[in-house]
Amino acid sequence: MLKSNQVKNKAIDYCLDIIKREDVKQELKHLFKPIIQLILQEIYPYIYLSVLFLLISFFLILGIFILLLRNNYIL
């Protein structure tokens, strides 16, 4: 069991050393860039929709606050 843990730790350390190299980092960036762009392209409408709902909520709360101040109701 101790031997398998040592082998596993060595393998993990080797993989981490490979990932830390600059050329591998650049290749991973180039590999994942189209995937991330595709995901963002699919998510953009939902991001815009959530920002719209956030703005509507802000203006509704602001309107309620102004109405409360106008009628002198203090919380």
mmJSON file of the N, C-alpha and C atoms, coordinates in Angstrom:
{"data_MODEL":{"atom_site":{
"group_PDB":["ATOM","ATOM","ATOM","ATOM","ATOM","ATOM","ATOM","ATOM","ATOM","ATOM","ATOM","ATOM","ATOM","ATOM","ATOM","ATOM","ATOM","ATOM","ATOM","ATOM","ATOM","ATOM","ATOM","ATOM","ATOM","ATOM","ATOM","ATOM","ATOM","ATOM","ATOM","ATOM","ATOM","ATOM","ATOM","ATOM","ATOM","ATOM","ATOM","ATOM","ATOM","ATOM","ATOM","ATOM","ATOM","ATOM","ATOM","ATOM","ATOM","ATOM","ATOM","ATOM","ATOM","ATOM","ATOM","ATOM","ATOM","ATOM","ATOM","ATOM","ATOM","ATOM","ATOM","ATOM","ATOM","ATOM","ATOM","ATOM","ATOM","ATOM","ATOM","ATOM","ATOM","ATOM","ATOM","ATOM","ATOM","ATOM","ATOM","ATOM","ATOM","ATOM","ATOM","ATOM","ATOM","ATOM","ATOM","ATOM","ATOM","ATOM","ATOM","ATOM","ATOM","ATOM","ATOM","ATOM","ATOM","ATOM","ATOM","ATOM","ATOM","ATOM","ATOM","ATOM","ATOM","ATOM","ATOM","ATOM","ATOM","ATOM","ATOM","ATOM","ATOM","ATOM","ATOM","ATOM","ATOM","ATOM","ATOM","ATOM","ATOM","ATOM","ATOM","ATOM","ATOM","ATOM","ATOM","ATOM","ATOM","ATOM","ATOM","ATOM","ATOM","ATOM","ATOM","ATOM","ATOM","ATOM","ATOM","ATOM","ATOM","ATOM","ATOM","ATOM","ATOM","ATOM","ATOM","ATOM","ATOM","ATOM","ATOM","ATOM","ATOM","ATOM","ATOM","ATOM","ATOM","ATOM","ATOM","ATOM","ATOM","ATOM","ATOM","ATOM","ATOM","ATOM","ATOM","ATOM","ATOM","ATOM","ATOM","ATOM","ATOM","ATOM","ATOM","ATOM","ATOM","ATOM","ATOM","ATOM","ATOM","ATOM","ATOM","ATOM","ATOM","ATOM","ATOM","ATOM","ATOM","ATOM","ATOM","ATOM","ATOM","ATOM","ATOM","ATOM","ATOM","ATOM","ATOM","ATOM","ATOM","ATOM","ATOM","ATOM","ATOM","ATOM","ATOM","ATOM","ATOM","ATOM","ATOM","ATOM","ATOM","ATOM","ATOM","ATOM","ATOM","ATOM","ATOM","ATOM","ATOM","ATOM","ATOM","ATOM","ATOM"],
"id":[1,2,3,4,5,6,7,8,9,10,11,12,13,14,15,16,17,18,19,20,21,22,23,24,25,26,27,28,29,30,31,32,33,34,35,36,37,38,39,40,41,42,43,44,45,46,47,48,49,50,51,52,53,54,55,56,57,58,59,60,61,62,63,64,65,66,67,68,69,70,71,72,73,74,75,76,77,78,79,80,81,82,83,84,85,86,87,88,89,90,91,92,93,94,95,96,97,98,99,100,101,102,103,104,105,106,107,108,109,110,111,112,113,114,115,116,117,118,119,120,121,122,123,124,125,126,127,128,129,130,131,132,133,134,135,136,137,138,139,140,141,142,143,144,145,146,147,148,149,150,151,152,153,154,155,156,157,158,159,160,161,162,163,164,165,166,167,168,169,170,171,172,173,174,175,176,177,178,179,180,181,182,183,184,185,186,187,188,189,190,191,192,193,194,195,196,197,198,199,200,201,202,203,204,205,206,207,208,209,210,211,212,213,214,215,216,217,218,219,220,221,222,223,224,225],
"type_symbol":["N","C","C","N","C","C","N","C","C","N","C","C","N","C","C","N","C","C","N","C","C","N","C","C","N","C","C","N","C","C","N","C","C","N","C","C","N","C","C","N","C","C","N","C","C","N","C","C","N","C","C","N","C","C","N","C","C","N","C","C","N","C","C","N","C","C","N","C","C","N","C","C","N","C","C","N","C","C","N","C","C","N","C","C","N","C","C","N","C","C","N","C","C","N","C","C","N","C","C","N","C","C","N","C","C","N","C","C","N","C","C","N","C","C","N","C","C","N","C","C","N","C","C","N","C","C","N","C","C","N","C","C","N","C","C","N","C","C","N","C","C","N","C","C","N","C","C","N","C","C","N","C","C","N","C","C","N","C","C","N","C","C","N","C","C","N","C","C","N","C","C","N","C","C","N","C","C","N","C","C","N","C","C","N","C","C","N","C","C","N","C","C","N","C","C","N","C","C","N","C","C","N","C","C","N","C","C","N","C","C","N","C","C","N","C","C","N","C","C","N","C","C","N","C","C"],
"label_atom_id":["N","CA","C","N","CA","C","N","CA","C","N","CA","C","N","CA","C","N","CA","C","N","CA","C","N","CA","C","N","CA","C","N","CA","C","N","CA","C","N","CA","C","N","CA","C","N","CA","C","N","CA","C","N","CA","C","N","CA","C","N","CA","C","N","CA","C","N","CA","C","N","CA","C","N","CA","C","N","CA","C","N","CA","C","N","CA","C","N","CA","C","N","CA","C","N","CA","C","N","CA","C","N","CA","C","N","CA","C","N","CA","C","N","CA","C","N","CA","C","N","CA","C","N","CA","C","N","CA","C","N","CA","C","N","CA","C","N","CA","C","N","CA","C","N","CA","C","N","CA","C","N","CA","C","N","CA","C","N","CA","C","N","CA","C","N","CA","C","N","CA","C","N","CA","C","N","CA","C","N","CA","C","N","CA","C","N","CA","C","N","CA","C","N","CA","C","N","CA","C","N","CA","C","N","CA","C","N","CA","C","N","CA","C","N","CA","C","N","CA","C","N","CA","C","N","CA","C","N","CA","C","N","CA","C","N","CA","C","N","CA","C","N","CA","C","N","CA","C","N","CA","C","N","CA","C","N","CA","C","N","CA","C"],
"label_alt_id":[null,null,null,null,null,null,null,null,null,null,null,null,null,null,null,null,null,null,null,null,null,null,null,null,null,null,null,null,null,null,null,null,null,null,null,null,null,null,null,null,null,null,null,null,null,null,null,null,null,null,null,null,null,null,null,null,null,null,null,null,null,null,null,null,null,null,null,null,null,null,null,null,null,null,null,null,null,null,null,null,null,null,null,null,null,null,null,null,null,null,null,null,null,null,null,null,null,null,null,null,null,null,null,null,null,null,null,null,null,null,null,null,null,null,null,null,null,null,null,null,null,null,null,null,null,null,null,null,null,null,null,null,null,null,null,null,null,null,null,null,null,null,null,null,null,null,null,null,null,null,null,null,null,null,null,null,null,null,null,null,null,null,null,null,null,null,null,null,null,null,null,null,null,null,null,null,null,null,null,null,null,null,null,null,null,null,null,null,null,null,null,null,null,null,null,null,null,null,null,null,null,null,null,null,null,null,null,null,null,null,null,null,null,null,null,null,null,null,null,null,null,null,null,null,null],
"label_comp_id":["MET","MET","MET","LEU","LEU","LEU","LYS","LYS","LYS","SER","SER","SER","ASN","ASN","ASN","GLN","GLN","GLN","VAL","VAL","VAL","LYS","LYS","LYS","ASN","ASN","ASN","LYS","LYS","LYS","ALA","ALA","ALA","ILE","ILE","ILE","ASP","ASP","ASP","TYR","TYR","TYR","CYS","CYS","CYS","LEU","LEU","LEU","ASP","ASP","ASP","ILE","ILE","ILE","ILE","ILE","ILE","LYS","LYS","LYS","ARG","ARG","ARG","GLU","GLU","GLU","ASP","ASP","ASP","VAL","VAL","VAL","LYS","LYS","LYS","GLN","GLN","GLN","GLU","GLU","GLU","LEU","LEU","LEU","LYS","LYS","LYS","HIS","HIS","HIS","LEU","LEU","LEU","PHE","PHE","PHE","LYS","LYS","LYS","PRO","PRO","PRO","ILE","ILE","ILE","ILE","ILE","ILE","GLN","GLN","GLN","LEU","LEU","LEU","ILE","ILE","ILE","LEU","LEU","LEU","GLN","GLN","GLN","GLU","GLU","GLU","ILE","ILE","ILE","TYR","TYR","TYR","PRO","PRO","PRO","TYR","TYR","TYR","ILE","ILE","ILE","TYR","TYR","TYR","LEU","LEU","LEU","SER","SER","SER","VAL","VAL","VAL","LEU","LEU","LEU","PHE","PHE","PHE","LEU","LEU","LEU","LEU","LEU","LEU","ILE","ILE","ILE","SER","SER","SER","PHE","PHE","PHE","PHE","PHE","PHE","LEU","LEU","LEU","ILE","ILE","ILE","LEU","LEU","LEU","GLY","GLY","GLY","ILE","ILE","ILE","PHE","PHE","PHE","ILE","ILE","ILE","LEU","LEU","LEU","LEU","LEU","LEU","LEU","LEU","LEU","ARG","ARG","ARG","ASN","ASN","ASN","ASN","ASN","ASN","TYR","TYR","TYR","ILE","ILE","ILE","LEU","LEU","LEU"],
"label_asym_id":["A","A","A","A","A","A","A","A","A","A","A","A","A","A","A","A","A","A","A","A","A","A","A","A","A","A","A","A","A","A","A","A","A","A","A","A","A","A","A","A","A","A","A","A","A","A","A","A","A","A","A","A","A","A","A","A","A","A","A","A","A","A","A","A","A","A","A","A","A","A","A","A","A","A","A","A","A","A","A","A","A","A","A","A","A","A","A","A","A","A","A","A","A","A","A","A","A","A","A","A","A","A","A","A","A","A","A","A","A","A","A","A","A","A","A","A","A","A","A","A","A","A","A","A","A","A","A","A","A","A","A","A","A","A","A","A","A","A","A","A","A","A","A","A","A","A","A","A","A","A","A","A","A","A","A","A","A","A","A","A","A","A","A","A","A","A","A","A","A","A","A","A","A","A","A","A","A","A","A","A","A","A","A","A","A","A","A","A","A","A","A","A","A","A","A","A","A","A","A","A","A","A","A","A","A","A","A","A","A","A","A","A","A","A","A","A","A","A","A","A","A","A","A","A","A"],
"label_entity_id":["1","1","1","1","1","1","1","1","1","1","1","1","1","1","1","1","1","1","1","1","1","1","1","1","1","1","1","1","1","1","1","1","1","1","1","1","1","1","1","1","1","1","1","1","1","1","1","1","1","1","1","1","1","1","1","1","1","1","1","1","1","1","1","1","1","1","1","1","1","1","1","1","1","1","1","1","1","1","1","1","1","1","1","1","1","1","1","1","1","1","1","1","1","1","1","1","1","1","1","1","1","1","1","1","1","1","1","1","1","1","1","1","1","1","1","1","1","1","1","1","1","1","1","1","1","1","1","1","1","1","1","1","1","1","1","1","1","1","1","1","1","1","1","1","1","1","1","1","1","1","1","1","1","1","1","1","1","1","1","1","1","1","1","1","1","1","1","1","1","1","1","1","1","1","1","1","1","1","1","1","1","1","1","1","1","1","1","1","1","1","1","1","1","1","1","1","1","1","1","1","1","1","1","1","1","1","1","1","1","1","1","1","1","1","1","1","1","1","1","1","1","1","1","1","1"],
"label_seq_id":[1,1,1,2,2,2,3,3,3,4,4,4,5,5,5,6,6,6,7,7,7,8,8,8,9,9,9,10,10,10,11,11,11,12,12,12,13,13,13,14,14,14,15,15,15,16,16,16,17,17,17,18,18,18,19,19,19,20,20,20,21,21,21,22,22,22,23,23,23,24,24,24,25,25,25,26,26,26,27,27,27,28,28,28,29,29,29,30,30,30,31,31,31,32,32,32,33,33,33,34,34,34,35,35,35,36,36,36,37,37,37,38,38,38,39,39,39,40,40,40,41,41,41,42,42,42,43,43,43,44,44,44,45,45,45,46,46,46,47,47,47,48,48,48,49,49,49,50,50,50,51,51,51,52,52,52,53,53,53,54,54,54,55,55,55,56,56,56,57,57,57,58,58,58,59,59,59,60,60,60,61,61,61,62,62,62,63,63,63,64,64,64,65,65,65,66,66,66,67,67,67,68,68,68,69,69,69,70,70,70,71,71,71,72,72,72,73,73,73,74,74,74,75,75,75],
"pdbx_PDB_ins_code":[null,null,null,null,null,null,null,null,null,null,null,null,null,null,null,null,null,null,null,null,null,null,null,null,null,null,null,null,null,null,null,null,null,null,null,null,null,null,null,null,null,null,null,null,null,null,null,null,null,null,null,null,null,null,null,null,null,null,null,null,null,null,null,null,null,null,null,null,null,null,null,null,null,null,null,null,null,null,null,null,null,null,null,null,null,null,null,null,null,null,null,null,null,null,null,null,null,null,null,null,null,null,null,null,null,null,null,null,null,null,null,null,null,null,null,null,null,null,null,null,null,null,null,null,null,null,null,null,null,null,null,null,null,null,null,null,null,null,null,null,null,null,null,null,null,null,null,null,null,null,null,null,null,null,null,null,null,null,null,null,null,null,null,null,null,null,null,null,null,null,null,null,null,null,null,null,null,null,null,null,null,null,null,null,null,null,null,null,null,null,null,null,null,null,null,null,null,null,null,null,null,null,null,null,null,null,null,null,null,null,null,null,null,null,null,null,null,null,null,null,null,null,null,null,null],
"Cartn_x":[0.828,0.0,0.875,1.918,2.833,3.515,3.841,4.497,3.567,2.275,1.34,1.116,1.118,0.98,2.19,3.37,4.575,4.55,4.101,4.023,2.988,1.852,0.799,1.293,1.987,2.51,3.555,4.398,5.404,4.744,3.698,2.984,2.311,1.725,1.074,2.103,3.228,4.288,4.819,4.958,5.436,4.439,3.149,2.122,2.118,2.255,2.287,3.505,4.636,5.839,5.651,4.977,4.722,3.774,2.736,1.758,2.373,3.364,3.99,4.891,5.24,6.104,5.344,6.05,5.423,4.836,5.559,5.055,3.773,3.684,2.469,1.319,1.629,0.599,0.026,0.911,0.459,-0.384,0.031,-0.736,-2.112,-2.169,-3.462,-4.365,-3.78,-4.571,-5.125,-4.279,-4.726,-5.768,-5.651,-6.596,-7.963,-7.987,-9.245,-9.89,-9.171,-9.717,-10.99,-11.032,-12.277,-13.422,-13.098,-14.135,-14.752,-13.919,-14.41,-15.207,-14.751,-15.493,-16.858,-16.933,-18.208,-19.149,-18.629,-19.46,-19.958,-19.07,-19.477,-20.512,-20.345,-21.296,-22.686,-22.731,-24.014,-24.614,-23.773,-24.24,-24.597,-24.076,-24.292,-25.753,-26.698,-28.1,-28.573,-28.153,-28.564,-27.887,-26.66,-25.982,-26.702,-27.046,-27.771,-29.129,-29.808,-31.119,-31.007,-29.989,-29.826,-29.462,-28.667,-28.351,-29.605,-30.435,-31.693,-32.591,-32.73,-33.544,-32.955,-31.656,-31.004,-31.316,-31.245,-31.569,-33.041,-33.928,-35.35,-35.594,-34.972,-35.116,-34.592,-33.451,-32.885,-33.838,-34.395,-35.299,-36.603,-37.094,-38.3,-38.04,-36.919,-36.58,-36.35,-35.721,-35.509,-36.846,-37.768,-39.101,-39.839,-39.761,-40.406,-39.788,-38.47,-37.784,-38.228,-38.339,-38.789,-40.221,-41.094,-42.481,-42.543,-41.715,-41.692,-41.219,-40.204,-39.721,-40.753,-41.446,-42.443,-43.611,-43.986,-45.12,-44.684,-43.411,-42.855,-43.037,-43.03,-43.041,-41.603,-41.243,-39.878,-39.858,-38.911,-38.858,-38.432],
"Cartn_y":[-1.188,0.0,1.255,1.241,2.376,2.578,1.482,1.547,2.181,1.823,2.381,3.871,4.291,5.719,6.503,5.915,6.582,6.716,5.652,5.679,6.712,6.751,7.709,9.142,9.38,10.713,11.125,10.169,10.458,10.808,10.071,10.331,11.702,12.049,13.354,14.465,14.293,15.301,15.468,14.367,14.423,15.195,14.908,15.618,17.109,17.436,18.842,19.556,18.88,19.476,19.752,18.853,19.049,20.22,20.316,21.391,22.75,22.805,24.082,24.657,23.873,24.371,25.384,26.409,27.5,27.033,26.156,25.706,24.9,24.126,23.344,24.28,25.307,26.277,26.954,27.35,28.013,27.068,25.823,24.85,24.598,24.524,24.342,25.551,26.746,27.944,27.916,27.552,27.474,26.373,25.312,24.21,24.579,25.261,25.547,26.86,27.71,28.992,28.858,28.015,27.874,27.288,26.389,25.781,26.819,27.648,28.68,29.723,30.09,31.044,30.501,29.223,28.602,28.605,28.271,28.266,29.676,30.662,32.047,32.519,32.115,32.497,31.928,30.736,30.13,30.748,31.28,31.812,33.297,34.039,35.482,35.907,35.282,35.731,35.626,34.609,34.45,35.489,35.856,36.907,38.229,38.556,39.797,39.796,38.667,38.563,38.759,38.176,38.324,39.766,40.444,41.854,42.704,42.394,43.113,42.945,41.716,41.485,42.186,42.244,42.939,44.435,45.031,46.448,46.727,45.87,46.044,45.952,44.989,44.841,46.065,46.584,47.776,48.949,49.176,50.315,50.132,48.904,48.665,48.943,48.492,48.745,50.232,50.899,52.343,53.087,52.661,53.271,53.06,51.876,51.608,52.477,52.619,53.457,54.912,55.417,56.792,56.963,55.99,56.067,56.053,55.248,55.229,56.567,57.152,58.456,59.559,59.473,60.491,60.45,59.25,59.108,59.14,59.376,59.479,58.225,57.082,55.834,55.438,55.411,55.055,53.597,52.851,51.425,51.224],
"Cartn_z":[0.0,0.0,0.0,0.789,0.843,-0.506,-1.158,-2.466,-3.505,-3.48,-4.461,-4.22,-2.956,-2.659,-3.16,-3.014,-3.496,-5.014,-5.678,-7.144,-7.582,-6.885,-7.223,-7.013,-5.903,-5.63,-6.658,-7.067,-8.089,-9.413,-9.768,-11.019,-10.979,-9.855,-9.713,-9.794,-9.124,-9.179,-10.604,-11.321,-12.699,-13.578,-13.402,-14.179,-13.845,-12.579,-12.182,-12.739,-12.77,-13.356,-14.844,-15.525,-16.958,-17.166,-16.347,-16.5,-16.189,-15.335,-14.955,-16.043,-17.038,-18.105,-18.958,-19.428,-20.18,-21.514,-22.223,-23.517,-23.362,-22.301,-22.058,-21.675,-20.885,-20.517,-21.762,-22.672,-23.893,-24.755,-24.851,-25.639,-25.025,-23.7,-23.039,-23.261,-23.226,-23.501,-24.915,-25.874,-27.27,-27.452,-26.698,-26.81,-26.247,-25.114,-24.44,-24.869,-25.588,-25.996,-26.843,-27.876,-28.652,-27.819,-26.909,-26.081,-25.165,-24.56,-23.655,-24.426,-25.612,-26.426,-26.817,-27.13,-27.48,-26.288,-25.113,-23.903,-23.604,-23.702,-23.447,-24.464,-25.698,-26.737,-26.427,-25.88,-25.523,-24.27,-23.387,-22.103,-22.188,-23.176,-23.241,-23.13,-23.812,-23.64,-22.187,-21.489,-20.099,-19.202,-19.543,-18.784,-18.989,-20.221,-20.492,-19.805,-19.832,-19.188,-17.677,-17.07,-15.625,-15.262,-16.085,-15.833,-15.985,-16.958,-17.141,-15.921,-15.425,-14.228,-13.016,-12.929,-11.826,-11.866,-13.057,-13.197,-12.891,-13.372,-13.085,-11.582,-10.94,-9.494,-8.765,-9.198,-8.564,-8.676,-9.869,-10.05,-9.284,-9.183,-8.379,-6.902,-6.39,-4.982,-4.757,-5.708,-5.599,-5.591,-6.433,-6.456,-5.157,-4.597,-3.308,-2.221,-2.248,-1.267,-1.383,-2.614,-2.821,-2.348,-2.638,-2.161,-0.639,-0.007,1.449,2.012,1.411,1.885,1.649,0.525,0.192,1.174,1.609,2.526,3.995,4.261,5.618,6.447,5.812,6.568,6.814,8.064,8.419,8.877,8.365,8.722,10.131],
"occupancy":[1.0,1.0,1.0,1.0,1.0,1.0,1.0,1.0,1.0,1.0,1.0,1.0,1.0,1.0,1.0,1.0,1.0,1.0,1.0,1.0,1.0,1.0,1.0,1.0,1.0,1.0,1.0,1.0,1.0,1.0,1.0,1.0,1.0,1.0,1.0,1.0,1.0,1.0,1.0,1.0,1.0,1.0,1.0,1.0,1.0,1.0,1.0,1.0,1.0,1.0,1.0,1.0,1.0,1.0,1.0,1.0,1.0,1.0,1.0,1.0,1.0,1.0,1.0,1.0,1.0,1.0,1.0,1.0,1.0,1.0,1.0,1.0,1.0,1.0,1.0,1.0,1.0,1.0,1.0,1.0,1.0,1.0,1.0,1.0,1.0,1.0,1.0,1.0,1.0,1.0,1.0,1.0,1.0,1.0,1.0,1.0,1.0,1.0,1.0,1.0,1.0,1.0,1.0,1.0,1.0,1.0,1.0,1.0,1.0,1.0,1.0,1.0,1.0,1.0,1.0,1.0,1.0,1.0,1.0,1.0,1.0,1.0,1.0,1.0,1.0,1.0,1.0,1.0,1.0,1.0,1.0,1.0,1.0,1.0,1.0,1.0,1.0,1.0,1.0,1.0,1.0,1.0,1.0,1.0,1.0,1.0,1.0,1.0,1.0,1.0,1.0,1.0,1.0,1.0,1.0,1.0,1.0,1.0,1.0,1.0,1.0,1.0,1.0,1.0,1.0,1.0,1.0,1.0,1.0,1.0,1.0,1.0,1.0,1.0,1.0,1.0,1.0,1.0,1.0,1.0,1.0,1.0,1.0,1.0,1.0,1.0,1.0,1.0,1.0,1.0,1.0,1.0,1.0,1.0,1.0,1.0,1.0,1.0,1.0,1.0,1.0,1.0,1.0,1.0,1.0,1.0,1.0,1.0,1.0,1.0,1.0,1.0,1.0,1.0,1.0,1.0,1.0,1.0,1.0,1.0,1.0,1.0,1.0,1.0,1.0],
"B_iso_or_equiv":[0.0,0.0,0.0,0.0,0.0,0.0,0.0,0.0,0.0,0.0,0.0,0.0,0.0,0.0,0.0,0.0,0.0,0.0,0.0,0.0,0.0,0.0,0.0,0.0,0.0,0.0,0.0,0.0,0.0,0.0,0.0,0.0,0.0,0.0,0.0,0.0,0.0,0.0,0.0,0.0,0.0,0.0,0.0,0.0,0.0,0.0,0.0,0.0,0.0,0.0,0.0,0.0,0.0,0.0,0.0,0.0,0.0,0.0,0.0,0.0,0.0,0.0,0.0,0.0,0.0,0.0,0.0,0.0,0.0,0.0,0.0,0.0,0.0,0.0,0.0,0.0,0.0,0.0,0.0,0.0,0.0,0.0,0.0,0.0,0.0,0.0,0.0,0.0,0.0,0.0,0.0,0.0,0.0,0.0,0.0,0.0,0.0,0.0,0.0,0.0,0.0,0.0,0.0,0.0,0.0,0.0,0.0,0.0,0.0,0.0,0.0,0.0,0.0,0.0,0.0,0.0,0.0,0.0,0.0,0.0,0.0,0.0,0.0,0.0,0.0,0.0,0.0,0.0,0.0,0.0,0.0,0.0,0.0,0.0,0.0,0.0,0.0,0.0,0.0,0.0,0.0,0.0,0.0,0.0,0.0,0.0,0.0,0.0,0.0,0.0,0.0,0.0,0.0,0.0,0.0,0.0,0.0,0.0,0.0,0.0,0.0,0.0,0.0,0.0,0.0,0.0,0.0,0.0,0.0,0.0,0.0,0.0,0.0,0.0,0.0,0.0,0.0,0.0,0.0,0.0,0.0,0.0,0.0,0.0,0.0,0.0,0.0,0.0,0.0,0.0,0.0,0.0,0.0,0.0,0.0,0.0,0.0,0.0,0.0,0.0,0.0,0.0,0.0,0.0,0.0,0.0,0.0,0.0,0.0,0.0,0.0,0.0,0.0,0.0,0.0,0.0,0.0,0.0,0.0,0.0,0.0,0.0,0.0,0.0,0.0],
"pdbx_formal_charge":[null,null,null,null,null,null,null,null,null,null,null,null,null,null,null,null,null,null,null,null,null,null,null,null,null,null,null,null,null,null,null,null,null,null,null,null,null,null,null,null,null,null,null,null,null,null,null,null,null,null,null,null,null,null,null,null,null,null,null,null,null,null,null,null,null,null,null,null,null,null,null,null,null,null,null,null,null,null,null,null,null,null,null,null,null,null,null,null,null,null,null,null,null,null,null,null,null,null,null,null,null,null,null,null,null,null,null,null,null,null,null,null,null,null,null,null,null,null,null,null,null,null,null,null,null,null,null,null,null,null,null,null,null,null,null,null,null,null,null,null,null,null,null,null,null,null,null,null,null,null,null,null,null,null,null,null,null,null,null,null,null,null,null,null,null,null,null,null,null,null,null,null,null,null,null,null,null,null,null,null,null,null,null,null,null,null,null,null,null,null,null,null,null,null,null,null,null,null,null,null,null,null,null,null,null,null,null,null,null,null,null,null,null,null,null,null,null,null,null,null,null,null,null,null,null],
"auth_seq_id":[1,1,1,2,2,2,3,3,3,4,4,4,5,5,5,6,6,6,7,7,7,8,8,8,9,9,9,10,10,10,11,11,11,12,12,12,13,13,13,14,14,14,15,15,15,16,16,16,17,17,17,18,18,18,19,19,19,20,20,20,21,21,21,22,22,22,23,23,23,24,24,24,25,25,25,26,26,26,27,27,27,28,28,28,29,29,29,30,30,30,31,31,31,32,32,32,33,33,33,34,34,34,35,35,35,36,36,36,37,37,37,38,38,38,39,39,39,40,40,40,41,41,41,42,42,42,43,43,43,44,44,44,45,45,45,46,46,46,47,47,47,48,48,48,49,49,49,50,50,50,51,51,51,52,52,52,53,53,53,54,54,54,55,55,55,56,56,56,57,57,57,58,58,58,59,59,59,60,60,60,61,61,61,62,62,62,63,63,63,64,64,64,65,65,65,66,66,66,67,67,67,68,68,68,69,69,69,70,70,70,71,71,71,72,72,72,73,73,73,74,74,74,75,75,75],
"auth_comp_id":["MET","MET","MET","LEU","LEU","LEU","LYS","LYS","LYS","SER","SER","SER","ASN","ASN","ASN","GLN","GLN","GLN","VAL","VAL","VAL","LYS","LYS","LYS","ASN","ASN","ASN","LYS","LYS","LYS","ALA","ALA","ALA","ILE","ILE","ILE","ASP","ASP","ASP","TYR","TYR","TYR","CYS","CYS","CYS","LEU","LEU","LEU","ASP","ASP","ASP","ILE","ILE","ILE","ILE","ILE","ILE","LYS","LYS","LYS","ARG","ARG","ARG","GLU","GLU","GLU","ASP","ASP","ASP","VAL","VAL","VAL","LYS","LYS","LYS","GLN","GLN","GLN","GLU","GLU","GLU","LEU","LEU","LEU","LYS","LYS","LYS","HIS","HIS","HIS","LEU","LEU","LEU","PHE","PHE","PHE","LYS","LYS","LYS","PRO","PRO","PRO","ILE","ILE","ILE","ILE","ILE","ILE","GLN","GLN","GLN","LEU","LEU","LEU","ILE","ILE","ILE","LEU","LEU","LEU","GLN","GLN","GLN","GLU","GLU","GLU","ILE","ILE","ILE","TYR","TYR","TYR","PRO","PRO","PRO","TYR","TYR","TYR","ILE","ILE","ILE","TYR","TYR","TYR","LEU","LEU","LEU","SER","SER","SER","VAL","VAL","VAL","LEU","LEU","LEU","PHE","PHE","PHE","LEU","LEU","LEU","LEU","LEU","LEU","ILE","ILE","ILE","SER","SER","SER","PHE","PHE","PHE","PHE","PHE","PHE","LEU","LEU","LEU","ILE","ILE","ILE","LEU","LEU","LEU","GLY","GLY","GLY","ILE","ILE","ILE","PHE","PHE","PHE","ILE","ILE","ILE","LEU","LEU","LEU","LEU","LEU","LEU","LEU","LEU","LEU","ARG","ARG","ARG","ASN","ASN","ASN","ASN","ASN","ASN","TYR","TYR","TYR","ILE","ILE","ILE","LEU","LEU","LEU"],
"auth_asym_id":["A","A","A","A","A","A","A","A","A","A","A","A","A","A","A","A","A","A","A","A","A","A","A","A","A","A","A","A","A","A","A","A","A","A","A","A","A","A","A","A","A","A","A","A","A","A","A","A","A","A","A","A","A","A","A","A","A","A","A","A","A","A","A","A","A","A","A","A","A","A","A","A","A","A","A","A","A","A","A","A","A","A","A","A","A","A","A","A","A","A","A","A","A","A","A","A","A","A","A","A","A","A","A","A","A","A","A","A","A","A","A","A","A","A","A","A","A","A","A","A","A","A","A","A","A","A","A","A","A","A","A","A","A","A","A","A","A","A","A","A","A","A","A","A","A","A","A","A","A","A","A","A","A","A","A","A","A","A","A","A","A","A","A","A","A","A","A","A","A","A","A","A","A","A","A","A","A","A","A","A","A","A","A","A","A","A","A","A","A","A","A","A","A","A","A","A","A","A","A","A","A","A","A","A","A","A","A","A","A","A","A","A","A","A","A","A","A","A","A","A","A","A","A","A","A"],
"auth_atom_id":["N","CA","C","N","CA","C","N","CA","C","N","CA","C","N","CA","C","N","CA","C","N","CA","C","N","CA","C","N","CA","C","N","CA","C","N","CA","C","N","CA","C","N","CA","C","N","CA","C","N","CA","C","N","CA","C","N","CA","C","N","CA","C","N","CA","C","N","CA","C","N","CA","C","N","CA","C","N","CA","C","N","CA","C","N","CA","C","N","CA","C","N","CA","C","N","CA","C","N","CA","C","N","CA","C","N","CA","C","N","CA","C","N","CA","C","N","CA","C","N","CA","C","N","CA","C","N","CA","C","N","CA","C","N","CA","C","N","CA","C","N","CA","C","N","CA","C","N","CA","C","N","CA","C","N","CA","C","N","CA","C","N","CA","C","N","CA","C","N","CA","C","N","CA","C","N","CA","C","N","CA","C","N","CA","C","N","CA","C","N","CA","C","N","CA","C","N","CA","C","N","CA","C","N","CA","C","N","CA","C","N","CA","C","N","CA","C","N","CA","C","N","CA","C","N","CA","C","N","CA","C","N","CA","C","N","CA","C","N","CA","C","N","CA","C","N","CA","C","N","CA","C","N","CA","C","N","CA","C","N","CA","C"],
"pdbx_PDB_model_num":[1,1,1,1,1,1,1,1,1,1,1,1,1,1,1,1,1,1,1,1,1,1,1,1,1,1,1,1,1,1,1,1,1,1,1,1,1,1,1,1,1,1,1,1,1,1,1,1,1,1,1,1,1,1,1,1,1,1,1,1,1,1,1,1,1,1,1,1,1,1,1,1,1,1,1,1,1,1,1,1,1,1,1,1,1,1,1,1,1,1,1,1,1,1,1,1,1,1,1,1,1,1,1,1,1,1,1,1,1,1,1,1,1,1,1,1,1,1,1,1,1,1,1,1,1,1,1,1,1,1,1,1,1,1,1,1,1,1,1,1,1,1,1,1,1,1,1,1,1,1,1,1,1,1,1,1,1,1,1,1,1,1,1,1,1,1,1,1,1,1,1,1,1,1,1,1,1,1,1,1,1,1,1,1,1,1,1,1,1,1,1,1,1,1,1,1,1,1,1,1,1,1,1,1,1,1,1,1,1,1,1,1,1,1,1,1,1,1,1,1,1,1,1,1,1]
}}}
